[in-house]
Amino acid sequence: MLVTIDHSSPLGLAEQIAASVRRNMAEGRLGKGDRLPSARALARTLDVNMHTVLRGYQILKEDRLIDLRPGRGAVVTAEAADQAMVIEACLHFVRTARRSGMSSRDILSLVADHVEPPSGSPGRPDDAV
């Protein structure tokens, strides 16, 4: 597994770590039951504070992509690969929408319109979303 960060990126280091791990999951380099490096080891490798790595791992836990087990470390969950791809696509969409000037309300409205078309609109098959 390769975790990379860019100190010049506007994205925080913890989010970069989480994004890098998600990419590894989405690309199949990490699968169910795989263990992530210890926070201490990854922090040394990336030359960042261990708590930064732990924040990145916490983001992944909140996304239900990993389990954090005391004494066993971070372990990839069963549904991680599919969820990782969706989360990465979602984050990319949100960043793009924000760069174009959309507000949170506009972004959520756009997504809601595509999940459930407004009444009177022709329905969309689920696979067309």
N, C-alpha and C positions, 0 to 999 in steps of 0.2 A: 504494500500500500504506500502510495506517495502522497504526502500532505505538503502543500505549498502555500506560502503566504507572500503577499506583496506589501511591504511597509509603506509604499506610496499610494496604495488604494484607499479610497474614501470609506470602504467597507471595513468595519472593525476586525481586529485580529481573530477574536473568538468566532465571529460569523464566517470569516474566511476558512478557519479550521473546520467548522461544521460543513461548509459548502464543499470543501475538498474531500471530506469523508463521504458526503452524499454522492459526489461524482464517482468515487470509487465503488460505492454500492450500485449506483445506476449502471455503471459500465461492467459490473460483474466481477470486479477484483475483490470485493468483500461480499460474503454471503452469510446466510443464517448460521449462527453459532460462532462465527469468526470473532476473535478478540482484537480489540484495538490496542495500540501501544499504551503503556501506562502513561498517565499525565506527566509524570516526572521525566520519563524517557523522551516523550514527544517534545516537551518543553526544551529539553537540552538540545535535541536535534534542530528545532526551529529557532533556538536562541530567543525564547520568550518566557514569560513568567508561567509557572505551573498553573496558577489560578486562571490564566487566560485559556489554557487548554481545558481546564475543568469547566469553564463557562461554555466553551465550544461543545464539550461533551454534554453539558446540561441542555443546550439547544437541541441536540440530537435526541436526547431522552424525551424532551417535551414534544418532539415530532414523532415519538414512538418508534424511532429507528434503532435505538440501542437500549439495552438494560444496563443500569449501573449497579453492580453487585459488590457489596463490601467484601474485600478480600479476593475477589475474582476479577475485578476491573470492569471494563466496558465490553459488552457482548452484543453483536448484531442480532436484531430480532428477525422473526420469520418473514414478515411482510416488508422488510426494509427496502429491497431492490425496487419494487414497483412504487412504493411511497416516495422513495428518494427521487425518482425521475419526476413524479408529479410535483413534489415540493420545489425542486430546482426550476421546473418550468413556471410554476406559480411565482417564485421569487423573481425570475427573469421578467415575467410579465409586469409585476408590480413596479420593479425598477424602471422598466421602459415607460410605463404609464406615468410614473412620477416625473421622469425626465421630460415628458411631453406636456407636463403641467396639470395633469389630472389630480383631483382631490381624492381623498379616501372614499368619500361618498360616491363620486363618479365611478371609481374603480369597482366598488362593491355593486353598484347599480348595473354596470356593464356585465359583470360576472353573473349577477342574478338574472339578467335578461337572457343570457345564453344558457343558463341552467334550466330555467323555466320561462319560455317565451311569454310575453304579455298576452292576456286573453284577447282573442280575435286575430292573433297572428297565426300563420300556419305553423303547426308543430314541427319540431325538429326531431329526427330520430336520435336516440342517445349517442350513436356512433358519429353523428355529424357535429357534435359539440367540440 
